[in-house]
Amino acid sequence: MSTNRLTAVLIVALVAYAAAPALLGLGKPQKVTIGPTAEVAESSSGLTFQARVDTGAAKTSVHFEDLVIEDESPDPAENIGKKAKVLLDDGAGSRAWVDTKIVDRTVVKMDAHREERYNIEIELSVLGVQKPALVTLNDRSRLKYPLLLGREYLTGDFVVDTGHVTEKVN
């Protein structure tokens, strides 16, 4: 075999070797296309939420009815890191307590006032993608969607297409 032919065979073999994972589906996982709304499951409670996808919001926000913090302090900053129980409400008549801890707090500026909200970590599953989510606890009882999916949860796993219908949402 001539040197040129051997070089060509080696180049083809190297290209095939480099491309094999992608051709076999073993490469970088494909992102899931998600529309403006989706059905989201919270893993520990089994609750299913109808959610609004919001790329303008950094954090995910979930509706809750009650929060019990172990050894609660009147100073919200001192409650970070403490164990907590949160009563989640799916907006469709089902509620469940979830054991978690306070991870952080967020200050939200709304019109003329500021509101502090606690952040917790829960496991969410959306369109087959299950991963932990840092969520802000919020009273969303007057809103159509009890859960809002923000950029931090969507990044890396989802492509948002506002014309795409991902789940039947009432």
CORUR-V27170 format. One record per backbone hydrogen bond with DSSP energy under -0.5 kcal/mol. NH is the residue of the N-H (numbers start at 1). CO is the residue of the C=O. If there is no record, write none. Layout:
NH_CO / NH_CO
//
This chain:
6_2 / 7_3 / 8_4 / 9_5 / 10_6 / 11_7 / 12_8 / 13_9 / 14_10 / 15_11 / 16_12 / 17_13 / 18_14 / 19_15 / 20_16 / 21_17 / 23_19 / 24_20 / 25_22 / 26_21 / 27_21 / 32_157 / 34_159 / 36_164 / 38_51 / 40_49 / 41_125 / 42_47 / 43_41 / 43_123 / 46_42 / 49_40 / 50_90 / 51_38 / 51_49 / 52_147 / 53_36 / 54_52 / 54_149 / 57_54 / 60_134 / 61_148 / 62_136 / 63_146 / 64_138 / 65_87 / 66_87 / 68_85 / 69_67 / 70_83 / 72_69 / 76_74 / 78_75 / 79_75 / 79_76 / 80_77 / 81_102 / 82_79 / 84_100 / 85_68 / 86_98 / 87_66 / 88_86 / 88_96 / 89_63 / 90_94 / 96_88 / 98_86 / 100_84 / 102_82 / 103_101 / 103_119 / 104_119 / 106_117 / 108_106 / 108_115 / 109_107 / 110_108 / 110_113 / 113_110 / 115_108 / 117_106 / 119_104 / 120_135 / 121_101 / 122_120 / 122_133 / 124_122 / 124_131 / 125_41 / 126_129 / 127_39 / 129_126 / 130_128 / 131_124 / 131_129 / 133_122 / 135_120 / 135_133 / 136_60 / 137_118 / 138_62 / 140_138 / 143_140 / 146_144 / 147_50 / 148_61 / 149_52 / 150_148 / 151_57 / 152_58 / 153_150 / 154_150 / 155_151 / 157_154 / 158_154 / 159_32 / 161_34 / 161_159 / 164_161 / 166_37 / 166_164 / 169_167
//
